Amino acid sequence: MTPDIEPLFPDQISDCTAAVLSEFLYALAGECEARYACQLRRYYAKHHHYYDPDHPWISRPSGPDL
């Protein structure tokens, strides 16, 4: 389910408003990544499936902290 974001981004905004909005969103994303870096790394490490075609029998160890 994807939220409807169309109302959040009107078509008729000034160039300056578009630039400020974009800068704000990039800053917000950066702060989010900085603040939750450990959780994000842990999540992506847990959900990233390693696969070596030369050694398919070798897989990443699993554990409660991964």
TORPA-4810 file (N, C-alpha, C, O; in nm, 3 decimals):
<nodes>
NODE_1_0.085_-0.118_0.000_0.000_0.000_0.000_0.089_0.124_0.000_0.170_0.142_0.091_M
NODE_2_0.074_0.206_-0.099_0.152_0.328_-0.111_0.063_0.448_-0.078_-0.046_0.461_-0.135_T
NODE_3_0.107_0.535_0.012_0.024_0.650_0.045_0.016_0.747_-0.074_0.108_0.756_-0.155_P
NODE_4_-0.095_0.817_-0.081_-0.115_0.916_-0.187_-0.043_1.044_-0.147_-0.089_1.115_-0.058_D
NODE_5_0.068_1.073_-0.213_0.147_1.192_-0.178_0.118_1.309_-0.271_0.173_1.417_-0.253_I
NODE_6_0.033_1.288_-0.367_0.001_1.394_-0.464_-0.042_1.524_-0.397_0.002_1.631_-0.440_E
NODE_7_-0.127_1.521_-0.294_-0.168_1.647_-0.229_-0.051_1.721_-0.163_-0.059_1.842_-0.142_P
NODE_8_0.056_1.650_-0.131_0.170_1.714_-0.065_0.258_1.792_-0.162_0.336_1.878_-0.121_L
NODE_9_0.247_1.763_-0.291_0.332_1.825_-0.391_0.248_1.890_-0.500_0.226_1.831_-0.606_F
NODE_10_0.201_2.011_-0.476_0.120_2.080_-0.576_0.202_2.113_-0.700_0.324_2.129_-0.693_P
NODE_11_0.135_2.124_-0.813_0.204_2.152_-0.940_0.251_2.297_-0.950_0.359_2.322_-1.004_D
NODE_12_0.175_2.388_-0.901_0.204_2.530_-0.919_0.277_2.589_-0.800_0.215_2.650_-0.712_Q
NODE_13_0.409_2.572_-0.796_0.490_2.637_-0.693_0.603_2.711_-0.764_0.638_2.680_-0.877_I
NODE_14_0.657_2.809_-0.696_0.764_2.889_-0.757_0.895_2.810_-0.761_0.909_2.709_-0.692_S
NODE_15_0.988_2.856_-0.840_1.119_2.794_-0.849_1.189_2.796_-0.713_1.251_2.698_-0.672_D
NODE_16_1.177_2.909_-0.644_1.239_2.924_-0.513_1.179_2.824_-0.414_1.251_2.760_-0.338_C
NODE_17_1.048_2.811_-0.414_0.981_2.718_-0.324_1.024_2.575_-0.353_1.046_2.497_-0.261_T
NODE_18_1.035_2.540_-0.480_1.079_2.406_-0.518_1.220_2.380_-0.467_1.250_2.271_-0.417_A
NODE_19_1.308_2.479_-0.479_1.446_2.464_-0.434_1.453_2.447_-0.282_1.525_2.361_-0.232_A
NODE_20_1.378_2.530_-0.210_1.377_2.523_-0.064_1.320_2.390_-0.017_1.374_2.328_0.075_V
NODE_21_1.213_2.345_-0.079_1.151_2.217_-0.044_1.250_2.103_-0.066_1.264_2.015_0.019_L
NODE_22_1.318_2.104_-0.180_1.414_2.000_-0.211_1.529_1.999_-0.109_1.568_1.893_-0.061_S
NODE_23_1.583_2.116_-0.077_1.690_2.126_0.022_1.645_2.074_0.158_1.719_2.003_0.226_E
NODE_24_1.524_2.108_0.196_1.470_2.060_0.324_1.460_1.909_0.326_1.499_1.845_0.424_F
NODE_25_1.408_1.850_0.219_1.390_1.705_0.215_1.524_1.632_0.218_1.537_1.529_0.285_L
NODE_26_1.625_1.684_0.147_1.758_1.623_0.153_1.816_1.635_0.293_1.876_1.539_0.343_Y
NODE_27_1.799_1.749_0.358_1.849_1.768_0.494_1.777_1.673_0.590_1.840_1.614_0.678_A
NODE_28_1.647_1.659_0.574_1.568_1.569_0.659_1.614_1.425_0.642_1.630_1.354_0.740_L
NODE_29_1.636_1.383_0.518_1.683_1.246_0.493_1.821_1.225_0.554_1.848_1.120_0.612_A
NODE_30_1.909_1.324_0.542_2.043_1.313_0.600_2.038_1.301_0.751_2.109_1.219_0.810_G
NODE_31_1.955_1.382_0.815_1.941_1.375_0.961_1.883_1.241_1.005_1.926_1.185_1.105_E
NODE_32_1.787_1.192_0.930_1.727_1.061_0.960_1.832_0.951_0.952_1.841_0.866_1.040_C
NODE_33_1.912_0.952_0.845_2.016_0.851_0.830_2.122_0.863_0.939_2.170_0.761_0.989_E
NODE_34_2.159_0.985_0.976_2.259_1.004_1.080_2.205_0.958_1.216_2.276_0.891_1.291_A
NODE_35_2.083_0.993_1.247_2.026_0.958_1.377_2.001_0.810_1.392_2.021_0.755_1.501_R
NODE_36_1.959_0.744_1.286_1.922_0.603_1.293_2.020_0.514_1.218_1.982_0.407_1.170_Y
NODE_37_2.146_0.557_1.209_2.246_0.483_1.132_2.261_0.338_1.179_2.264_0.246_1.097_A
NODE_38_2.270_0.318_1.309_2.288_0.181_1.362_2.169_0.093_1.327_2.187_-0.021_1.284_C
NODE_39_2.049_0.144_1.346_1.930_0.066_1.315_1.919_0.037_1.166_1.881_-0.073_1.125_Q
NODE_40_1.954_0.136_1.084_1.946_0.116_0.939_2.048_0.013_0.893_2.017_-0.074_0.811_L
NODE_41_2.171_0.021_0.945_2.273_-0.079_0.908_2.230_-0.218_0.950_2.244_-0.313_0.873_R
NODE_42_2.177_-0.229_1.072_2.132_-0.359_1.121_2.019_-0.415_1.035_2.019_-0.533_1.000_R
NODE_43_1.923_-0.329_1.000_1.811_-0.372_0.917_1.858_-0.419_0.780_1.821_-0.527_0.734_Y
NODE_44_1.942_-0.337_0.714_1.986_-0.373_0.580_2.077_-0.495_0.581_2.075_-0.575_0.488_Y
NODE_45_2.158_-0.511_0.686_2.243_-0.629_0.696_2.157_-0.755_0.712_2.188_-0.860_0.656_A
NODE_46_2.050_-0.742_0.788_1.962_-0.857_0.811_1.885_-0.894_0.684_1.859_-1.012_0.660_K
NODE_47_1.850_-0.797_0.604_1.766_-0.822_0.487_1.843_-0.835_0.357_1.785_-0.854_0.250_H
NODE_48_1.976_-0.823_0.366_2.057_-0.838_0.246_2.101_-0.983_0.236_2.166_-1.036_0.327_H
NODE_49_2.067_-1.047_0.126_2.100_-1.188_0.108_2.228_-1.199_0.026_2.233_-1.161_-0.091_H
NODE_50_2.330_-1.251_0.092_2.458_-1.270_0.025_2.454_-1.400_-0.052_2.404_-1.501_-0.002_Y
NODE_51_2.506_-1.398_-0.171_2.510_-1.519_-0.251_2.635_-1.514_-0.337_2.656_-1.420_-0.415_Y
NODE_52_2.719_-1.615_-0.324_2.840_-1.627_-0.404_2.817_-1.740_-0.503_2.810_-1.856_-0.463_D
NODE_53_2.806_-1.709_-0.632_2.778_-1.814_-0.730_2.889_-1.920_-0.737_2.864_-2.032_-0.780_P
NODE_54_3.012_-1.883_-0.695_3.120_-1.980_-0.695_3.116_-2.074_-0.574_3.171_-2.184_-0.576_D
NODE_55_3.049_-2.028_-0.469_3.036_-2.107_-0.346_2.893_-2.097_-0.294_2.872_-2.037_-0.188_H
NODE_56_2.795_-2.152_-0.362_2.655_-2.134_-0.321_2.620_-2.198_-0.188_2.516_-2.166_-0.130_P
NODE_57_2.702_-2.289_-0.139_2.673_-2.354_-0.013_2.712_-2.267_0.107_2.672_-2.295_0.220_W
NODE_58_2.788_-2.160_0.081_2.829_-2.070_0.188_2.726_-1.959_0.200_2.698_-1.889_0.103_I
NODE_59_2.671_-1.943_0.317_2.574_-1.836_0.340_2.617_-1.758_0.464_2.699_-1.804_0.543_S
NODE_60_2.561_-1.645_0.479_2.591_-1.558_0.592_2.534_-1.621_0.719_2.420_-1.667_0.718_R
NODE_61_2.611_-1.623_0.827_2.557_-1.677_0.952_2.439_-1.595_0.999_2.436_-1.473_0.982_P
NODE_62_2.344_-1.662_1.057_2.227_-1.592_1.110_2.230_-1.598_1.261_2.280_-1.694_1.321_S
NODE_63_2.178_-1.495_1.321_2.174_-1.490_1.467_2.072_-1.388_1.511_2.019_-1.314_1.428_G
NODE_64_2.042_-1.384_1.639_1.939_-1.292_1.689_1.977_-1.145_1.673_1.888_-1.060_1.666_P
NODE_65_2.107_-1.113_1.668_2.149_-0.973_1.657_2.167_-0.927_1.514_2.195_-0.809_1.491_D
NODE_66_2.153_-1.016_1.416_2.176_-0.977_1.277_2.050_-0.929_1.212_2.053_-0.892_1.094_L
</nodes>
